[in-house]
Amino acid sequence: MLETTIAEKTVELDMVWVAVATALVFLMQAGFMFLEIGFSRQKNAGTGVAKVLVNLAIVTIAWWAIGYGVAEGGGNKFFGDSGFFFHFDQVVAGEPVTGSTAMLMLFGLAFCAVSLAIVWGTTLERIKFGAYVIYAAVFGAVIYPLIAHGVWGGGLLGDVGGKPVMDFAGSSGVHLTGAVGALAALLLLGPRKGKYDANGKPRAIPGHSMPLVGLGVIILWIGWFGFNGGSTFETAGSFFGEVMLNTQLAAAAGVIGASLAVYLKSRSLDVGMAGNGAIAGLVGVTAPSGFVEYWAAPIIGFVAGLIVVYAVLAIERFLDDPVGALSAHGLAGIWGTVAVGIFASPRLIVEGAAPGVWYSLFDDVPFSATIGQLSVQALAVAFTFVVVFVISIATFAFIKGTIGLRVSDEEEEAGLDISSHGMYGYPEQFIPQPEYSTGLPSTIGSGAAAPAPAPAQMTATESR
């Protein structure tokens, strides 16, 4: 009886920790919101709020109805077949639903919502709001769940040639998934007006608030402790402390790496690059956080910080990614997944896996085993890219061919706040005071949707 009580209380304590971690991961939605608003111009600030709220709402319903079942519902190597329209008297993957099942289901939803939030960083300031609605439903019901099933739900990546993919909290499973969706959207969406000159050279379009960017980064940083630490799913041995320390070390090293790289390149300390360095370090350590020793975490984060700077500058020559999502979440996600195959500790690897290549160089670990694990990690990257890109490009092509993917030139010029939502994020910057009237209709600010100002009237405020 006493043993049963202890076991029950242990599960309850574990679920309390998962609940705290889940709240931290949901807090990351605020981080994405502030980050993207800060990197936008003032005329597009308010739409970021609506986007986050609507996407979170839609992905919640999609995950509850279909996504969770696809991801965690047992089934076969490709998708789960139970747990749809999640409810209490179900049997999911052969186990009856309990309160703990509900808690883990909610934790999975938080991850799905983070992955979806990553998608929209490349699309700022010119995408139709309706595209969010359609893609969020597909993403929450199909795209992310297929990847989650493959990595964590007993799918294809759980046994590749006798070795499992090791992705502790989702460098590829979450972050690369979001970045590949972002790439698919961007390829069909095209750049913002004025991003490239007549010779194709990129122009800077500064965001309106670096303090908001910084606030977004800090919120994401804090949320990541739940993201990685919560992926332990238990309090036994306080292993979550090791994971959280690795997370902090990598984030700090990412800031240092990115700041150093951008200073050497431009002799200035770019605020946005420093922020992306933190995010890249966090993304990079997400897969290895539970598999590497403390000394490896800052190496992983530092390299991720270097990657994000040079990748942002290289990608900008061809693609308009306002927040650097392709670099900070995509390339850093690839690096983090591969880094497991380099630095995974023999002490921490999962059953059936091999340590990182590092240990075959300096310890008595067979090189064939470690290089095999590295290959499996690379295969996870390829699997994620192909699955997500194919479904995403098809979804965005459908959106483009039906409701349209991009707003009109006039709407883009006026800003999405007024053209899509009928109000400004910063109304005092755009609505003239009566004593300084410029002839705009008096209905502006009265609650009625106002016509968009002419382009000439926007010029003075567009760069704020």
C-alpha positions in Angstrom: 0.0 0.0 0.0 2.8 2.4 0.9 4.7 1.5 -2.3 1.5 2.2 -4.3 1.1 5.6 -2.6 4.7 6.5 -3.2 4.4 5.6 -6.9 1.2 7.6 -7.3 2.8 10.6 -5.6 5.9 10.3 -7.8 3.7 10.5 -10.9 1.8 13.4 -9.5 5.0 15.3 -8.8 6.3 14.5 -12.3 3.1 15.9 -13.8 3.4 19.1 -11.7 6.8 19.7 -13.2 5.4 19.0 -16.7 2.6 21.5 -16.0 5.1 24.2 -15.0 7.2 23.4 -18.1 4.0 23.6 -20.3 3.2 27.0 -19.0 6.7 28.2 -19.8 6.5 26.8 -23.3 3.2 28.5 -23.9 4.8 31.7 -22.7 7.1 31.5 -25.7 4.1 32.6 -27.8 4.5 36.0 -26.3 8.2 35.9 -27.1 7.5 35.2 -30.8 4.9 38.0 -30.8 7.3 40.6 -29.4 10.2 39.4 -31.6 8.2 39.6 -34.8 6.5 42.9 -33.9 9.9 44.4 -33.1 11.3 43.3 -36.5 8.3 44.8 -38.3 7.6 48.4 -39.2 5.1 50.3 -37.2 2.4 50.0 -39.8 2.5 46.2 -39.3 2.8 45.9 -35.6 -0.8 45.2 -34.6 -1.3 42.3 -36.9 1.3 40.3 -35.0 -1.0 40.2 -32.0 -3.9 38.8 -34.0 -1.7 36.3 -35.8 -0.4 34.8 -32.5 -3.9 34.6 -31.0 -5.6 33.1 -34.0 -2.8 30.6 -34.7 -2.7 29.4 -31.2 -6.5 28.9 -31.2 -6.6 27.0 -34.5 -3.6 24.8 -33.7 -5.2 23.9 -30.4 -8.4 22.5 -32.0 -6.4 20.8 -34.8 -4.1 19.1 -32.3 -7.0 18.0 -30.0 -9.1 16.7 -32.9 -6.5 15.0 -35.1 -2.9 15.9 -34.5 -2.4 14.2 -31.1 -3.8 11.0 -32.5 -1.4 11.1 -35.5 1.6 11.9 -33.3 1.1 9.7 -30.2 -1.7 7.3 -31.1 0.4 4.2 -31.6 -0.5 2.9 -35.0 2.3 2.2 -37.5 5.7 3.6 -38.4 4.0 6.5 -40.3 1.1 7.7 -38.2 -0.9 7.0 -35.1 -4.4 5.6 -35.2 -6.0 6.4 -31.9 -6.6 9.4 -29.6 -8.6 11.5 -32.1 -11.0 14.0 -30.5 -9.2 13.3 -27.3 -11.6 12.5 -24.4 -11.5 10.7 -21.1 -12.8 7.2 -21.8 -10.5 6.6 -24.7 -7.7 4.1 -25.1 -4.7 5.7 -26.7 -1.8 3.6 -28.0 -3.1 0.7 -25.8 -3.3 2.7 -22.6 -6.5 4.3 -21.0 -6.6 8.1 -20.9 -5.8 9.6 -17.4 -5.1 13.0 -16.1 -1.4 12.4 -16.8 -2.2 11.6 -20.4 -4.1 14.9 -20.7 -1.1 16.7 -19.2 1.3 15.1 -21.7 -1.1 15.8 -24.5 -1.1 19.5 -23.6 2.7 19.6 -23.4 2.7 18.2 -26.9 0.3 20.9 -28.1 2.7 23.6 -26.7 5.5 22.2 -28.8 3.3 22.1 -31.9 2.3 25.7 -31.3 5.9 26.8 -31.0 6.8 25.0 -34.3 3.9 26.7 -36.1 5.0 30.1 -34.7 8.4 29.7 -36.3 6.8 29.4 -39.8 5.5 33.0 -40.0 8.8 34.9 -39.3 9.7 34.8 -43.0 6.2 36.1 -44.1 6.0 39.4 -42.2 4.4 42.4 -43.7 2.9 40.9 -46.9 0.9 37.7 -46.2 -2.9 37.4 -46.3 -4.3 36.7 -42.9 -6.5 33.9 -44.3 -3.3 31.9 -45.1 -2.6 31.7 -41.4 -6.0 30.0 -40.8 -5.6 27.3 -43.5 -2.0 26.4 -42.9 -2.4 26.4 -39.1 -5.1 23.7 -39.4 -3.0 21.6 -41.7 0.1 22.1 -39.6 -1.6 21.1 -36.3 -3.5 18.2 -37.8 -0.9 16.7 -40.2 2.5 18.2 -40.7 3.9 18.5 -37.1 2.2 15.4 -35.9 3.8 13.3 -38.7 7.2 14.5 -37.6 6.5 14.1 -33.9 5.3 10.5 -34.6 8.5 9.8 -36.5 10.8 11.1 -33.8 9.0 10.4 -30.5 5.8 8.5 -31.2 7.3 5.1 -32.3 7.6 6.0 -35.9 10.3 5.6 -38.6 13.1 7.4 -36.8 12.8 5.4 -33.6 14.8 2.6 -35.2 17.0 3.4 -38.2 19.3 0.4 -38.9 19.1 -0.6 -35.3 19.8 2.9 -33.9 17.3 5.5 -32.7 17.5 9.2 -33.7 18.3 11.2 -30.6 16.5 14.6 -30.6 15.8 15.4 -26.9 13.5 18.3 -27.4 13.3 19.0 -31.1 16.1 20.8 -32.9 14.8 19.1 -36.0 11.5 17.8 -34.7 10.2 21.3 -33.8 12.6 24.0 -35.0 13.7 22.6 -38.4 10.0 21.6 -39.0 8.9 25.2 -38.5 11.8 26.6 -40.6 11.1 24.3 -43.5 7.4 25.4 -43.5 8.7 29.0 -43.4 10.9 28.3 -46.5 8.0 26.9 -48.4 5.9 29.9 -47.7 8.6 32.3 -48.6 9.4 30.7 -51.9 5.8 31.3 -53.1 5.3 34.6 -51.3 8.3 36.6 -52.5 10.1 39.5 -50.9 8.6 42.7 -49.4 8.3 45.7 -51.8 11.5 47.6 -51.8 13.7 44.9 -50.3 15.8 44.6 -53.4 17.1 47.3 -55.7 17.1 47.2 -59.5 20.3 45.2 -59.5 18.9 42.7 -57.0 21.0 44.0 -54.1 19.2 43.7 -50.7 18.2 46.9 -48.9 17.9 47.1 -45.1 14.2 47.4 -43.9 14.8 48.1 -40.2 12.3 46.9 -37.6 10.7 49.6 -35.5 11.7 48.4 -32.0 14.8 46.7 -30.9 13.6 46.8 -27.2 10.6 44.7 -28.3 13.0 42.3 -30.1 15.1 42.1 -26.9 12.0 41.4 -24.8 10.9 38.7 -27.2 14.3 37.0 -27.0 14.4 37.1 -23.2 10.9 35.6 -23.0 11.8 32.9 -25.5 15.0 32.2 -23.5 13.0 31.8 -20.2 10.4 29.6 -22.0 13.2 27.3 -23.3 13.9 26.1 -19.7 10.4 24.5 -19.9 10.9 23.5 -23.5 14.1 21.5 -22.8 13.8 20.9 -19.1 10.2 19.7 -19.3 11.2 17.1 -21.9 12.6 15.0 -19.1 9.0 14.4 -18.1 10.0 13.5 -14.6 11.7 14.9 -11.5 13.7 11.7 -10.6 17.3 12.6 -9.9 16.6 16.2 -10.8 18.0 15.5 -14.3 16.0 18.5 -15.6 18.6 20.6 -13.8 21.4 19.2 -16.0 19.3 19.9 -19.1 18.5 23.4 -18.1 22.1 24.2 -17.3 23.1 23.0 -20.8 20.4 25.2 -22.2 21.7 28.3 -20.4 25.3 27.6 -21.4 24.5 27.2 -25.1 22.3 30.3 -25.2 25.1 32.4 -23.6 27.7 31.0 -26.0 25.3 31.7 -28.9 25.1 35.4 -28.0 28.9 35.6 -27.7 29.5 33.7 -31.0 27.0 35.9 -33.0 28.3 39.1 -31.4 31.8 38.3 -32.2 31.0 37.2 -35.8 29.0 40.3 -36.6 31.6 42.6 -35.0 34.4 41.1 -37.0 32.3 41.5 -40.2 31.0 45.0 -39.7 32.8 46.5 -36.7 29.5 47.0 -35.0 27.5 45.1 -32.4 24.2 44.5 -34.2 21.4 44.1 -31.6 19.3 41.9 -33.9 22.2 39.5 -34.5 22.9 39.2 -30.8 19.3 38.3 -30.3 19.4 35.7 -33.1 22.6 34.4 -31.6 20.8 33.6 -28.4 18.0 31.9 -30.3 20.4 30.0 -32.5 22.3 28.7 -29.4 19.0 27.6 -27.8 17.8 25.9 -31.0 21.2 24.2 -31.4 21.2 22.8 -27.9 17.5 21.6 -28.0 18.4 18.2 -29.5 21.6 17.6 -27.5 20.5 19.2 -24.2 19.7 15.8 -22.5 22.6 13.9 -24.2 25.7 16.0 -23.7 28.0 16.9 -20.9 28.3 20.5 -19.7 31.5 21.3 -21.6 29.9 20.5 -25.0 26.9 22.8 -24.6 28.8 26.1 -25.0 30.7 24.7 -28.0 27.3 23.8 -29.6 25.9 27.2 -28.8 28.9 29.2 -30.0 29.0 27.4 -33.3 25.2 28.1 -33.7 25.9 31.8 -33.0 28.5 31.9 -35.8 26.2 30.0 -38.2 23.3 32.4 -37.7 25.3 35.5 -38.6 26.8 34.2 -41.8 23.7 32.4 -42.8 21.5 35.5 -42.3 23.8 37.6 -44.5 24.1 34.9 -47.2 20.3 34.1 -47.3 19.4 37.8 -47.5 21.0 38.0 -50.9 18.3 35.8 -52.3 15.4 35.5 -49.9 13.6 38.1 -47.7 13.5 36.6 -44.2 12.8 39.6 -41.9 13.6 37.8 -38.6 16.2 35.3 -39.7 14.0 32.3 -39.0 15.6 30.2 -41.8 19.0 30.6 -40.1 18.2 30.7 -36.4 15.7 27.8 -36.5 16.5 26.0 -39.7 20.3 25.9 -40.0 20.8 26.0 -36.2 18.3 23.2 -35.9 20.3 21.1 -38.4 23.5 21.8 -36.6 21.9 20.8 -33.2 20.6 17.5 -34.6 24.0 16.7 -36.1 25.8 17.8 -33.0 24.2 15.0 -31.0 26.1 12.6 -33.3 29.3 14.5 -32.5 29.1 15.1 -28.7 26.5 12.7 -27.2 27.9 11.3 -24.0 28.2 7.5 -23.3 26.6 8.3 -19.9 23.5 9.9 -21.4 22.6 8.2 -24.6 19.4 6.3 -25.0 19.2 2.5 -25.3 20.4 1.3 -28.7 22.2 4.5 -29.6 25.9 5.2 -29.9 27.9 8.0 -28.4 29.1 10.9 -30.5 32.1 10.8 -32.8 34.1 12.8 -30.3 34.3 9.8 -28.0 35.8 7.6 -30.7 38.6 10.1 -31.1 39.5 10.4 -27.5 37.9 7.4 -25.7 37.8 3.7 -26.5 34.5 3.8 -28.5 34.4 2.1 -32.0 34.4 4.7 -34.8 32.0 2.6 -36.8 29.3 2.9 -34.1 29.7 6.6 -33.7 29.7 7.4 -37.4 26.6 5.3 -37.7 24.8 7.4 -35.1 26.0 10.6 -36.8 24.5 9.2 -40.1 21.2 8.5 -38.3 21.1 12.1 -37.0 21.7 13.4 -40.6 18.9 11.1 -41.8 16.5 12.7 -39.4 17.3 16.1 -40.9 16.6 14.8 -44.4 13.4 13.1 -43.4 12.1 16.2 -41.6 13.0 18.5 -44.6 11.3 16.3 -47.2 8.1 15.5 -45.4 7.5 19.1 -44.2 8.5 20.8 -47.4 6.4 18.6 -49.7 3.2 19.0 -47.6 3.9 22.7 -46.9 4.6 23.7 -50.5 1.4 21.9 -51.6 -0.6 23.7 -48.9 0.7 27.1 -49.7 0.3 26.5 -53.4 -3.4 25.6 -52.7 -3.8 28.8 -50.7 -2.1 30.9 -53.4 -4.4 29.4 -56.1 -7.6 29.9 -54.1 -7.8 32.8 -51.7 -4.4 34.1 -52.6 -1.3 34.2 -50.5 -0.1 37.8 -50.7 -1.9 41.1 -50.1 -2.2 43.7 -52.8 0.5 46.3 -53.4 -1.8 48.9 -52.1 -2.5 47.0 -48.9 1.2 46.2 -48.4 2.0 49.9 -48.8 -0.6 51.0 -46.3 0.4 48.3 -43.8 -1.4 45.2 -42.7 -2.7 46.8 -39.5 -5.1 49.1 -41.3 -5.7 47.0 -44.5 -6.3 43.7 -42.7 -7.6 44.7 -39.3 -9.1 48.2 -39.7 -6.9 49.7 -37.0 -3.3 50.6 -36.2 -1.0 49.0 -33.7 0.3 52.5 -33.0 -2.7 54.7 -33.9 -1.2 58.0 -32.6 1.7 57.7 -35.2 -0.7 57.5 -38.1 -3.9 59.3 -37.1 -3.6 63.1 -37.3 -4.8 65.3 -34.5 -7.7 67.6 -35.4 -5.6 70.7 -34.9 -3.1 69.3 -37.4 -5.6 67.8 -39.8 -4.3 66.6 -43.1 -7.7 66.0 -44.6 -8.0 62.3 -43.7 -11.6 61.2 -42.9 -12.7 62.0 -39.4 -13.9 58.4 -39.0 -10.4 57.2 -38.4 -10.1 56.2 -34.8 -13.8 56.3 -34.2 -14.2 52.5 -34.4 -15.0 52.4 -38.1 -12.6 50.8 -40.5 -10.8 53.7 -42.3 -9.5 53.7 -45.8 -5.8 53.2 -46.1 -3.8 56.4 -46.5 -2.3 57.1 -49.8 1.4 56.0 -50.3 2.6 59.6 -50.2 1.0 60.0 -46.7 2.8 56.9 -45.4 6.3 58.0 -46.4 7.1 60.0 -43.2 6.1 57.2 -40.9 7.1 54.1 -42.8 10.7 54.1 -41.5 9.8 54.6 -37.8 
